[in-house]
C-alpha cells in the first residue's frame, strides 16, 4: 500500500539523523509538496538536520525514496473543506490519503 507522510514524522527521524531507519521501516513514502515547503522553511530557520534531505527526495535524486506528489483537482476540493486550524501540509496529506485510498503516516507535534 502506498503511504503519504506528514512533516513531523520526517522531522523526528531527521532530527536524530536516522532517515535511513524511517526508510527501513516503511520503504518508499509519498510527500506532498506542502510537506516539502515546510521542510524548506525549517532549512531557512537553521534546522541543520534538514541539510542534504534532497538526496532522499525524488525527483531531486533519481533513487529518492521520499516521492514528491501534488494534489489533483478532487484532492484540492477536499483540501478546501478541511478546517483551517490544521496545517496546510497536514490537510494535503489527509486529502491525498482519502482520495487515493493510501495510508497516512502522521505524528502529532502537540
N, C-alpha and C positions, 0 to 999 in steps of 0.2 A: 504494500500500500504506500502511495506517495504521502509525504507529510510536509506540512508547512510549519515554520518555526518563527517565534517572535524574537525580539531583540534581547530580552532579558536572558533567555536560555543561552544564546550565543555569548552574551557578555559574561555570564557566570563562568563558562568554560574558558573564555579568552582571558579573563582576569587572573586565572591561575595557570595560564599558559598551557592549557590542555585541550585545545580544539581537536587534537588527534583523538582524545578519549571520546569526545562527542561523536566524531565520525565512526569510531569503533563500535559505539553503542547503537548508532542509528543508521549508518550508511548515508547515502545522499539525502539532502534536505532541500526543500524549496524555501526561498526567502523573498518576500515581496520587496519591490523597490522601496517601499516606505520603510521597511526594516533597515535596508542599506542606508537610506538617508539618515536614520537615527544613529547608525554606526559612524557615518561621516561626521555628524555633529559631535559625537564622542571623540573622534580623532581631532577635530578642531579645538575641543575643550582640553586636549592634552592627555587623554587616556591612552597611554603608551601600549597597553595590551592589545589595542586595535592595530598597531603597526604591522604592516605586511599581511593584513587579513585578506587583501585582494588575491593573494596566492591560493586561497581556498575557494574563491568565488568565480563561478562560470558566468559570464563569458570572459572575464579578465584573465583567467587561467584556463587553458584548454582542458585540463584534468580537474577543474574545480568541482568540489562536491556540494558546495552551497550554491544553488542554482537560482539566479535572479528570475523572478516572474512578475508580470504586470497583470493588473485586473482586466477582465473582459467587461463588456458593457453591462451584462447582467450582474456581475460582481460589484461594479460601481454603483448600480442601483441599490443593491443590498447594503453596501457600504454607507450610502447616504441615509439609510433608515436607522443605523445603529446610533446609540447615544454618543453625543459629542464629548461626554465625560471620559470615554475610552480614548486612549492614544490612537492616533491615526494609523500607526503600524499594526496595532492590535486589531483595529477594525478591518484593516486589509487582510490580516491573517484569518479572521473569522469569516469574512466574505468569501475568500478563496476556498477555505476548507468546506464551507457549506455548499457552495455552488458546484465544486468539483468532486465532492464526496471524499475528500482527503482527510487524513488525521491531522490534528493540531497539537504541536508540542509547545507548551507555554509554561512560563514560570511567572508568578506574580512578583512584582517589585515592591509590594507593600507588605 
